[in-house]
Amino acid sequence: MTGAEPLLEVRGVETVLRRAPGLRGRAPAPFALHDISFTVRRGETVALLGSNGAGKTTLLRLLAGVYRPRAGVVRVRGRRSPVIGFVTPFSPELTVSEHVRAYAVAMGVALDARGVLELAGLGAAARRPVRWLSTGEQARLAIAPGLLAPVDLFLLDEALAVCDPEFRAAAVALLERRVAEGAAVILAGQDLLSARLVCRRGLVLEEGRLLLDADLDAAVTTFTTRLRGGAVGSPPAASGSHPVIECVDAPPAYAESGLVIPLRCRLRALAGPFQLLVAIKRADGTVLYSSRAVFGAVPELDPTGGVSVELGIPAGSVPPGVYRVAVAVCDARGVPLTTREDAGLLRVAQGTTV
């Protein structure tokens, strides 16, 4: 294998599956992938975007070897780690440590069990049966071994969307290190925050066909435009129909204070439930911390006609320095409505007192 050869080659892949039978005796509708072709090289990070039923999970399972294509070729030059689904695959009677060891045996890899437990935040629960874990803990246990497996290609299906911000930040940092070492990542789903944290390139699937293979910004634009029912390249809606991110206020903070830093975001022109995504970035764009908050209703307007919403980030999650605060407002489905990369500044100093 030469350095010019791609890590993953997908050529003319097609498959046909059948959904479960419908209600009232209706015949199950066939579902297909049609003539999918792309390549992924070492060091690449790819977001696989598409609406529900577009074929994202089916394609990942083909890449992982779970399914075989009806036509075409899938060639992987290296080891792969599929993280597809969040149910722990072994007996719930196993302890957490036993589960990690079983995963390593099943994958045929040498796995740092202590590192897995540390990443998953389950060091204190190592001897507990898996069935004793909370839903969030089980999700971290299902995801963490696949992230730490010594492989060349990571295949992740919505893996970061269900995680708490601390685990997501640790997982993103881990993937960045592995990509720098020559691994590649394919992250499937509709979680655009995670896609922007991890990926630089995007593939857009629609009804089992590859609609676009481009840089991430173009892929996100295409995906969100299709979700809204518009055609790619159609003019945007009137500016008054979109919320406005005015600013983010953050008090000075100290890295070792152990406190939560309140970020107060000022918004206007909100309508209906929304999600607020916040990322703390270095000047070069590296994301150090991210968080998501879901609001089931628009907060009460203040006398000026705007609203202020607050999120908190742990002071210890970012080292001393000055950082940009980027903000995105999404609708209830997670489709971005507006973003602002320079919404505010966060200043974190060394020490424990302000």
Salt bridges, closest charged atoms under 4 A:
GLU5 OE1 - ARG77 NE 3.79
GLU9 OE2 - ARG11 NH2 3.95
GLU9 OE1 - ARG75 NH1 3.40
GLU9 OE1 - ARG77 NH1 2.76
GLU44 OE1 - ARG201 NH1 3.07
GLU93 OE1 - ARG131 NE 3.00
ASP152 OD1 - ARG42 NH1 3.14
ASP164 OD2 - ARG140 NH1 3.44
GLU181 OE1 - ARG178 NH1 2.84
ASP191 OD1 - ARG292 NH2 2.49
GLU206 OE2 - ARG226 NH2 2.62
ASP213 OD2 - ARG201 NH2 2.89
ASP217 OD1 - ARG196 NH1 2.84
GLU246 OE1 - ARG266 NE 3.13
GLU246 OE2 - ARG268 NE 2.13
ASP302 OD2 - ARG266 NH1 2.22
GLU310 OE1 - ARG264 NH2 2.68
ASP331 OD2 - ARG333 NH2 3.86
GLU341 OE1 - LYS281 NZ 2.84
GLU341 OE1 - ARG324 NH1 3.47
ASP342 OD1 - ARG340 NE 3.19
